[in-house]
Amino acid sequence: MPHVNPLNANEAPEKSKPLLDAIEKKFGQSLNLFSTLAHQPDVLGGVTQLNDGVHADLPAKYRELAYYKASQLNSCDYCSHYHRQAAENAGLTQAQLDSMNPDAADLFDDHEKAVLKYAQQLTQEADVDDETVAAVKAFLDDRQLVTLAATVALANFTNRVNHGLGIELP
């Protein structure tokens, strides 16, 4: 049971209403995470802006790989549900998504392994070692690396919000 009930657009504060409408248009449905954050319009606005930002320049496959890995490590069923679907749409296979092991040589290429290790270290240790950063920087520019770090941070943020508020899948 959720600790805070999601709001529909009619119940939401005025400042949240256009954001909820845009979310519904973008995703084709209302999502409980955003509908719950609607209680605090400034937080909802910040999260939606950050979410839009991480979709700007990082290839979808890497973004979803990182987001899904962080969500799995944090046991966030809500985010894992949505980001597994997004990862499949970005081209990741069922076998890859079932494994998510950066040491699975036959499932992931070197770039995917580097993204997985980056997401794992940042999620579990709140830091990333130089070797992993160098592996990621071998194929991502500085702007994309910033986006990768923000993606992992956003995943960890939404995972904790989901757990802290008991947000459920519809």
Legacy VTK file of the C-alpha trace (Angstrom):
# vtk DataFile Version 3.0
C-alpha trace
ASCII
DATASET POLYDATA
POINTS 170 float
0.000 0.000 0.000
1.412 3.406 -0.928
2.353 5.804 1.862
1.175 8.700 -0.334
-1.581 8.238 -2.873
-0.871 9.255 -6.464
-2.863 12.227 -7.730
-4.731 12.468 -10.983
-4.525 15.729 -12.925
-7.804 16.995 -11.447
-6.586 16.530 -7.844
-3.061 17.863 -8.381
-1.856 21.345 -7.457
-2.195 23.801 -10.360
1.567 23.876 -10.928
1.640 20.062 -11.338
-1.253 19.781 -13.793
0.598 20.706 -17.001
3.485 18.428 -16.020
1.139 15.489 -15.465
-0.566 16.180 -18.794
2.809 16.219 -20.571
3.837 12.961 -18.852
0.632 11.262 -19.923
1.162 12.390 -23.521
4.805 11.293 -23.481
4.256 7.853 -21.937
0.681 7.230 -23.055
-0.415 6.847 -19.447
-0.072 8.348 -16.026
2.791 6.817 -14.035
2.459 6.496 -10.266
5.940 7.862 -9.610
5.132 11.164 -11.279
1.552 11.230 -10.004
2.864 10.852 -6.456
5.553 13.503 -6.917
2.759 15.817 -8.104
2.058 16.532 -4.424
5.240 18.652 -4.557
5.239 20.471 -7.924
8.816 21.733 -7.707
10.155 18.220 -7.114
7.996 16.877 -9.948
9.298 19.616 -12.245
12.905 18.922 -11.317
12.575 15.185 -11.844
10.876 15.604 -15.211
13.540 18.072 -16.320
16.322 15.711 -15.247
14.537 12.803 -16.927
14.352 14.787 -20.168
18.033 15.720 -19.826
19.274 12.146 -19.563
17.492 11.355 -22.832
19.420 14.058 -24.711
22.691 12.596 -25.921
23.489 9.192 -24.480
22.562 6.253 -26.720
19.357 4.672 -25.405
21.001 1.260 -25.032
23.603 2.622 -22.600
21.108 4.807 -20.731
18.679 1.945 -20.161
21.450 -0.521 -19.336
22.713 1.824 -16.595
19.236 2.666 -15.268
18.124 -0.960 -15.189
21.367 -2.097 -13.511
21.028 0.490 -10.740
17.356 -0.390 -10.239
18.163 -4.085 -10.003
20.928 -3.467 -7.472
18.493 -1.409 -5.390
15.726 -4.032 -5.735
13.344 -1.421 -7.125
10.634 -3.476 -8.795
8.824 -0.354 -9.993
11.784 1.104 -11.918
12.998 -2.327 -13.020
9.595 -3.004 -14.564
9.539 0.145 -16.693
13.224 0.251 -17.533
13.375 -3.400 -18.546
10.728 -2.571 -21.155
12.693 0.509 -22.222
15.904 -1.539 -22.413
14.206 -4.096 -24.649
13.000 -1.248 -26.884
16.590 0.052 -27.000
17.823 -3.286 -28.347
18.973 -5.241 -25.310
18.154 -8.935 -25.378
16.242 -11.013 -22.841
19.451 -12.906 -22.050
21.304 -9.656 -21.347
18.510 -8.340 -19.137
18.280 -11.619 -17.258
22.031 -11.574 -16.583
23.146 -7.950 -16.134
26.542 -9.390 -15.208
29.382 -7.287 -16.634
31.604 -10.370 -16.580
29.320 -12.291 -18.961
31.743 -12.229 -21.878
29.355 -13.812 -24.342
26.434 -11.444 -23.612
27.913 -7.942 -23.516
30.399 -6.081 -25.657
33.198 -4.029 -24.070
31.161 -0.806 -24.098
28.161 -2.439 -22.444
30.420 -4.038 -19.815
31.944 -0.650 -19.028
28.487 0.924 -18.612
27.385 -1.920 -16.333
30.506 -1.599 -14.177
30.096 2.176 -14.009
26.448 1.890 -12.905
27.295 -0.841 -10.405
30.157 1.052 -8.783
28.328 4.365 -8.619
25.250 2.703 -7.132
27.012 0.483 -4.613
29.973 2.656 -3.649
28.895 6.192 -4.605
32.198 6.365 -6.491
33.763 4.983 -9.661
37.360 3.819 -9.984
39.729 5.332 -12.549
39.913 2.145 -14.601
36.149 2.050 -15.088
35.996 5.750 -15.943
38.769 5.257 -18.524
36.863 2.327 -20.052
33.741 4.471 -20.411
35.666 7.479 -21.709
37.075 5.275 -24.472
33.698 5.570 -26.254
31.774 8.387 -24.534
32.685 12.061 -24.686
32.567 14.292 -21.599
28.983 15.378 -22.220
27.851 11.762 -22.512
29.775 10.813 -19.365
27.938 13.558 -17.482
24.681 12.151 -18.822
25.660 8.623 -17.781
26.447 9.799 -14.234
23.145 11.710 -14.119
21.281 8.637 -15.383
22.665 6.464 -12.608
21.995 9.205 -10.052
18.418 9.596 -11.306
17.882 5.844 -11.084
19.117 5.825 -7.502
16.926 8.836 -6.670
13.764 7.350 -8.146
14.514 3.948 -6.584
14.694 5.548 -3.164
11.619 7.710 -3.706
9.684 4.621 -4.787
10.801 2.698 -1.702
10.380 5.638 0.676
6.830 6.363 -0.480
5.729 2.802 -1.187
4.918 3.654 -4.805
3.308 0.729 -6.568
2.898 -0.356 -10.159
-0.606 0.341 -11.467
LINES 1 171
170 0 1 2 3 4 5 6 7 8 9 10 11 12 13 14 15 16 17 18 19 20 21 22 23 24 25 26 27 28 29 30 31 32 33 34 35 36 37 38 39 40 41 42 43 44 45 46 47 48 49 50 51 52 53 54 55 56 57 58 59 60 61 62 63 64 65 66 67 68 69 70 71 72 73 74 75 76 77 78 79 80 81 82 83 84 85 86 87 88 89 90 91 92 93 94 95 96 97 98 99 100 101 102 103 104 105 106 107 108 109 110 111 112 113 114 115 116 117 118 119 120 121 122 123 124 125 126 127 128 129 130 131 132 133 134 135 136 137 138 139 140 141 142 143 144 145 146 147 148 149 150 151 152 153 154 155 156 157 158 159 160 161 162 163 164 165 166 167 168 169
